[in-house]
């Protein structure tokens, strides 16, 4: 925080800011700490232990839910990132009629509440008679993840010097070869950054997944929700901590890759 900012001179701003951060992050830190509790209670500390991480690793339902999450997130990331890359390249070219509208449509899933997207997607699947399964989750995640992959790629493209591609053309490189030899390598950090964001968004999504998941298509977030309805178990703390660490790692890595020097 920038203490030189004039805003910090107002009485009560600093305590309010610290109170906000404490309210936001202290419960998360407590959850992580309690995931190492060796007792049977999810809220009362007894002793340090890795017991619940072992329980999580050996629970077949949790392992199955984790596999489902990884399968959906992996394929959703590959498809969404590919489509986002094509969209970013298409939007970068010569201006065309409806370009502004198309740009708005690409970012629309970021603005529409997830519950609205989830209900609309469920109604669409019901209308076309598509049975709910991992496949329907995948379709929904691809659509939802495209904007998250698109924005870093688009930002990377905006920062690239267009004269590089022109120089490649002057050296008799075909448009396809200029893309693979010049544009694509320079664009790769943006693609990787967008892919990692899409992956973690897919892994963490609950609302849309809950609506479009069929029988036997449980993902980790859905499993956690179903479990806490019957009471909070210490293993839920362990699962949540694992997801938290993975999310932080991917977001940090995405930021690092996106900030790499061109």
C-alpha positions in Angstrom: 0.0 0.0 0.0 1.2 3.5 -0.9 1.4 5.4 2.3 2.2 8.6 0.4 -1.2 8.6 -1.2 -3.3 11.6 0.1 -6.2 9.2 0.8 -4.3 7.7 3.7 -4.3 11.1 5.5 -8.0 10.8 6.3 -8.8 9.6 9.8 -10.0 6.0 9.9 -8.9 5.0 6.4 -6.0 2.9 7.5 -7.8 1.0 10.2 -10.7 0.4 7.8 -8.4 -1.0 5.2 -6.6 -3.3 7.6 -10.0 -4.4 9.0 -11.1 -5.2 5.4 -8.0 -7.3 4.7 -8.2 -9.1 8.0 -11.9 -10.0 7.4 -11.0 -11.2 3.9 -7.8 -13.2 4.6 -7.8 -14.2 8.3 -10.5 -16.9 7.8 -8.5 -18.3 4.9 -5.4 -18.5 7.0 -7.4 -20.2 9.8 -8.8 -22.7 7.4 -5.3 -23.6 6.2 -4.0 -23.9 9.7 -6.9 -26.2 10.8 -6.2 -28.4 7.8 -3.2 -29.6 9.8 -5.3 -30.4 12.9 -5.0 -34.0 14.0 -8.4 -34.0 15.8 -11.8 -34.9 14.6 -13.1 -31.4 14.8 -12.9 -29.0 11.9 -12.9 -25.9 14.1 -11.0 -26.9 17.3 -7.2 -27.3 17.3 -5.9 -30.4 19.0 -2.5 -31.3 17.5 -0.4 -31.0 14.4 -0.9 -33.8 11.9 -1.0 -34.5 8.1 -3.7 -37.1 8.8 -6.5 -35.4 6.8 -4.3 -34.9 3.7 -3.7 -38.6 3.8 -7.4 -39.2 4.1 -8.1 -37.0 1.1 -5.4 -38.8 -1.0 -7.0 -42.2 -0.2 -10.7 -41.3 -0.5 -11.9 -42.7 -3.9 -14.8 -40.2 -4.2 -12.4 -37.3 -3.7 -9.9 -38.8 -6.2 -12.7 -39.3 -8.7 -14.0 -35.7 -8.3 -10.4 -34.4 -8.7 -9.9 -36.4 -11.9 -13.2 -35.0 -13.3 -12.1 -31.5 -12.4 -8.7 -32.0 -14.1 -10.2 -33.6 -17.2 -12.7 -30.8 -17.7 -10.2 -28.0 -16.8 -7.6 -29.4 -19.2 -9.8 -29.8 -22.2 -11.7 -26.6 -21.5 -8.4 -24.7 -21.3 -7.1 -26.1 -24.6 -10.3 -25.4 -26.5 -11.0 -22.0 -24.9 -7.4 -20.8 -25.3 -7.3 -21.9 -29.0 -10.6 -20.1 -29.7 -9.4 -17.0 -27.7 -6.2 -16.9 -29.7 -8.0 -17.0 -33.0 -10.5 -14.3 -31.8 -7.6 -12.1 -30.6 -5.8 -12.4 -34.0 -9.1 -11.7 -35.9 -9.9 -8.7 -33.8 -6.4 -7.3 -34.3 -6.6 -7.2 -38.1 -8.3 -4.6 -40.3 -11.5 -3.0 -38.7 -14.7 -4.6 -39.8 -18.4 -3.8 -39.3 -19.6 -5.0 -35.9 -16.1 -5.3 -34.4 -17.1 -3.3 -31.3 -20.2 -5.5 -30.8 -18.1 -8.6 -31.3 -15.5 -7.3 -28.7 -18.4 -6.7 -26.3 -19.8 -10.2 -26.8 -16.4 -11.8 -26.1 -16.3 -10.1 -22.7 -20.0 -10.6 -21.9 -19.5 -13.7 -19.7 -17.4 -11.6 -17.4 -20.3 -9.2 -16.8 -23.3 -11.6 -16.7 -23.9 -13.1 -13.2 -22.8 -16.8 -13.1 -26.3 -17.9 -11.9 -27.9 -16.4 -15.0 -25.3 -18.1 -17.2 -25.8 -21.4 -15.4 -29.6 -21.3 -15.7 -29.5 -20.2 -19.4 -27.0 -23.0 -20.2 -29.1 -25.6 -18.4 -32.2 -24.5 -20.3 -30.3 -24.7 -23.6 -29.1 -28.2 -22.9 -32.7 -29.2 -21.9 -34.1 -27.6 -25.1 -31.7 -29.5 -27.4 -32.1 -32.7 -25.4 -28.5 -33.1 -24.4 -28.0 -35.3 -21.4 -26.1 -33.7 -18.5 -22.6 -35.2 -18.1 -18.9 -34.2 -18.1 -19.4 -33.2 -21.7 -22.0 -30.6 -20.8 -19.7 -29.3 -18.1 -16.9 -29.0 -20.7 -19.1 -27.1 -23.1 -20.2 -24.6 -20.4 -16.6 -24.2 -19.1 -15.2 -23.5 -22.6 -17.7 -20.7 -23.2 -17.1 -19.3 -19.7 -13.3 -19.5 -19.9 -12.9 -17.9 -23.3 -12.9 -14.2 -22.0 -10.3 -15.1 -19.3 -8.0 -16.5 -22.0 -8.8 -13.8 -24.5 -7.9 -10.8 -22.4 -4.2 -11.6 -21.7 -3.7 -12.7 -25.3 -5.3 -9.5 -26.6 -3.2 -7.4 -24.3 -0.1 -9.1 -25.5 -1.0 -8.5 -29.1 -1.7 -4.8 -28.4 1.9 -4.5 -27.1 3.5 -6.2 -30.1 5.2 -4.1 -32.7 3.3 -4.6 -36.0 6.5 -3.7 -38.0 8.0 -7.1 -37.0 5.5 -8.9 -39.2 5.9 -6.4 -41.9 9.7 -6.9 -41.8 9.2 -10.7 -42.1 7.0 -10.1 -45.2 9.7 -7.9 -46.6 12.1 -10.8 -46.2 9.7 -12.9 -48.4 8.2 -14.9 -45.6 4.7 -16.1 -46.3 1.9 -14.9 -43.9 1.8 -18.4 -42.3 5.6 -18.6 -41.9 5.7 -15.0 -40.5 3.0 -16.0 -38.0 4.9 -19.1 -36.8 8.3 -17.6 -36.8 7.5 -14.1 -35.5 4.0 -13.5 -34.1 3.5 -16.8 -32.4 6.7 -16.9 -30.3 6.1 -13.3 -29.2 2.5 -14.1 -28.4 3.3 -17.3 -26.4 3.6 -15.6 -23.0 0.1 -14.1 -23.4 -1.3 -17.5 -24.6 0.3 -19.3 -21.6 -1.0 -16.6 -19.2 -4.5 -16.9 -20.6 -4.4 -20.7 -20.5 -3.4 -20.7 -16.8 -6.2 -18.3 -16.0 -8.7 -20.4 -17.9 -7.5 -23.6 -16.2 -7.9 -22.2 -12.7 -11.2 -20.6 -13.4 -12.5 -24.0 -14.7 -11.0 -25.9 -11.7 -12.6 -23.5 -9.2 -16.0 -23.0 -10.8 -19.0 -24.2 -8.8 -22.2 -22.4 -9.8 -22.2 -23.3 -13.5 -20.9 -26.8 -12.9 -23.5 -27.5 -10.2 -26.3 -26.7 -12.7 -25.0 -28.6 -15.7 -23.4 -31.6 -14.0 -25.0 -35.0 -14.5 -25.0 -38.1 -12.3 -21.4 -39.2 -11.7 -20.0 -36.0 -13.1 -19.0 -34.5 -9.7 -16.1 -32.1 -9.6 -14.1 -31.0 -6.5 -16.1 -27.8 -5.9 -19.4 -29.6 -6.2 -18.1 -32.4 -3.9 -17.1 -29.8 -1.3 -20.6 -28.2 -1.4 -22.3 -31.6 -1.1 -20.1 -32.6 1.8 -20.6 -29.4 3.9 -24.3 -29.7 3.7 -23.9 -32.7 6.0 -21.5 -30.9 8.3 -18.0 -29.6 8.0 -15.4 -32.4 8.1 -11.6 -31.7 8.7 -10.9 -33.2 5.3 -12.8 -30.4 3.7 -10.2 -28.0 5.2 -7.5 -30.1 3.6 -9.2 -30.2 0.2 -9.8 -26.4 0.3 -6.2 -25.8 1.2 -5.0 -27.8 -1.7 -7.3 -26.0 -4.1 -6.2 -22.6 -2.6 -2.5 -23.4 -3.1 -3.0 -24.6 -6.7 -5.1 -21.4 -7.4 -2.5 -19.1 -6.0 0.3 -20.9 -7.8 -1.5 -20.6 -11.2 -2.5 -17.0 -10.8 1.0 -16.0 -9.7 2.5 -17.9 -12.6 0.0 -16.4 -15.0 0.9 -12.9 -13.8 4.6 -13.7 -14.0 4.4 -15.1 -17.6 2.2 -12.2 -18.7 4.7 -9.6 -17.4 7.7 -11.2 -19.1 9.7 -8.7 -21.1 8.9 -8.8 -24.8 
